[in-house]
Amino acid sequence: MTNRKAILGAILAGGRAQRFGSDKAHALYQGRRLIDHVAESLGAQCGAVTVCGREELGFDCLADRPEAELGPLGGLNAALHHAQSRGFDHVLSAGVDVPNLPNNLVEALAGEGAAIAQSQPVVGLWPVSLSGALEAFLAKGGRALYGFADHVSARQITLAPPLLNVNRPDDLPG
């Protein structure tokens, strides 16, 4: 899979960041906002990038689907439906709190069906053909990303070096 124009990058940013205590997207890492690190990485690997689950100045944004407060699956669902309606083949998703995405993430996750980063299922490559399956999973009360990944037999890929997972201010390297 090398056609980056056929991939929509989705920054999943709808969480309330309660453990962090402030807006994670705007927290600084290496002198730049977390959201800017993720956007740059996805932008280098995708035909377009959108922010899911919040309004963010300077970005194309999508509301969670079908409603807010569904966790990352609400953002992923919005991204998959948006991508499908715009002719993309895949969605490359990442949380706003993963600032060290590798520049070969698409290649690392490419293969048959969906794939997620083993340590962080919010980082994944999802065929847009899964949009209906995710909609149905949410309608039946599904909320866990690992649960959906298992439901669609997503492959779990180990990435090296490990991805940062910024949940608290002290998770940011000094």
C-alpha positions in Angstrom: 0.0 0.0 0.0 1.8 3.1 -1.2 -0.9 5.3 -2.5 -1.0 7.8 0.4 -3.6 9.9 -1.4 -6.1 7.0 -0.8 -5.6 7.2 3.0 -7.3 9.7 5.4 -5.4 10.5 8.5 -7.7 10.8 11.6 -6.5 12.4 14.8 -8.8 11.1 17.5 -9.1 14.0 19.9 -12.5 13.8 21.5 -11.5 12.8 25.0 -11.8 15.0 28.1 -8.2 14.5 29.3 -9.3 14.2 32.9 -6.1 12.4 34.0 -4.0 15.1 32.2 -5.8 18.0 33.8 -5.8 20.3 30.8 -6.1 20.2 27.0 -3.7 17.5 25.9 -3.8 18.5 22.3 -2.1 21.8 23.2 0.5 20.4 25.6 4.0 20.9 24.5 6.4 18.2 23.5 9.8 19.2 22.1 8.5 22.7 21.8 5.4 21.9 19.7 1.8 21.0 20.6 1.0 17.3 20.6 -1.7 17.8 18.0 0.9 19.3 15.6 3.3 16.4 16.0 0.5 13.9 15.2 -0.8 16.1 12.3 2.7 16.3 10.8 3.3 12.6 10.9 -0.1 11.7 9.5 0.1 14.4 6.9 3.4 13.0 5.6 1.7 9.6 5.1 -1.9 10.4 4.1 -3.7 12.3 1.4 -5.6 14.4 4.0 -5.9 14.8 7.7 -8.9 15.5 9.9 -9.4 16.0 13.6 -12.2 13.9 15.1 -14.2 14.7 18.2 -13.4 18.4 18.6 -13.2 21.7 16.8 -9.6 22.7 16.3 -8.6 25.9 14.6 -6.6 25.3 11.4 -7.8 21.8 10.9 -10.7 20.0 9.0 -12.8 18.6 11.9 -15.5 16.0 12.3 -17.9 15.5 15.2 -17.9 12.0 16.7 -20.5 9.7 15.1 -23.3 9.0 15.9 -22.8 11.2 19.0 -20.2 12.6 21.4 -18.9 10.7 24.5 -18.4 7.4 22.7 -14.6 7.4 23.2 -12.2 6.9 20.3 -14.7 4.7 18.4 -17.0 7.7 17.9 -14.1 9.5 16.2 -13.0 6.5 14.2 -16.6 5.9 13.1 -16.9 9.5 11.9 -13.6 9.2 10.0 -14.5 5.9 8.3 -17.8 7.3 7.1 -16.2 10.6 6.0 -13.4 8.7 4.2 -15.8 6.3 2.4 -17.9 9.2 1.2 -14.8 11.0 -0.2 -13.3 8.0 -2.0 -10.5 7.1 0.4 -9.7 3.4 0.8 -8.3 3.5 4.4 -8.2 5.6 7.6 -4.9 5.8 9.5 -5.9 6.7 13.0 -3.9 8.0 15.9 -4.7 9.6 19.2 -3.8 13.2 19.8 -1.5 12.0 22.6 0.9 9.9 20.5 3.6 12.4 19.4 6.2 9.9 18.2 4.5 8.1 15.4 7.0 6.5 13.0 7.3 7.8 9.5 6.6 4.3 8.1 3.4 3.7 10.1 1.4 2.9 7.0 3.9 0.3 5.8 4.2 -1.2 9.3 0.4 -1.7 9.5 -0.3 -2.6 5.9 -1.7 -6.0 5.1 -5.0 -7.8 4.9 -7.8 -6.2 6.8 -7.4 -3.8 9.7 -4.3 -3.5 11.9 -3.6 -1.8 15.2 -0.5 -1.0 17.2 -0.3 -3.7 19.8 0.3 -1.3 22.7 -2.1 1.3 21.5 -5.2 0.3 19.5 -6.1 3.9 18.8 -3.2 3.8 16.3 -4.5 1.7 13.5 -5.0 1.3 9.7 -8.7 0.6 8.9 -10.3 -0.2 5.6 -13.3 2.1 4.9 -15.3 -1.1 4.2 -15.5 -1.5 8.0 -17.7 1.6 8.4 -20.9 -0.4 8.6 -19.4 -2.9 11.0 -18.3 -0.2 13.3 -21.7 1.6 13.1 -23.4 -1.7 14.1 -20.9 -2.4 16.9 -21.6 1.0 18.4 -25.4 0.5 18.0 -25.1 -2.7 20.0 -23.4 -0.8 22.8 -19.8 -1.6 21.9 -17.4 1.1 23.3 -13.9 -0.6 23.6 -11.4 -0.2 20.8 -9.8 -3.5 21.5 -13.3 -5.0 21.4 -14.0 -3.7 17.9 -10.5 -4.7 16.8 -11.2 -8.2 17.9 -14.6 -8.1 16.3 -13.1 -7.4 12.9 -10.0 -9.6 13.5 -7.6 -6.7 13.3 -4.0 -7.8 13.3 -1.9 -6.5 16.3 1.5 -5.1 15.2 4.4 -4.5 17.5 6.1 -1.1 16.7 9.6 -0.2 17.7 10.5 2.0 19.4 7.4 1.9 21.6 4.9 4.7 21.1 4.5 7.4 23.7 1.1 7.4 25.5 0.6 10.8 27.1 -2.1 10.5 29.7 -0.5 12.7 32.5 1.8 15.6 32.3 4.7 13.5 33.7 4.3 11.1 30.7 5.9 13.8 28.6 9.7 13.2 28.4 11.6 16.1 30.0 
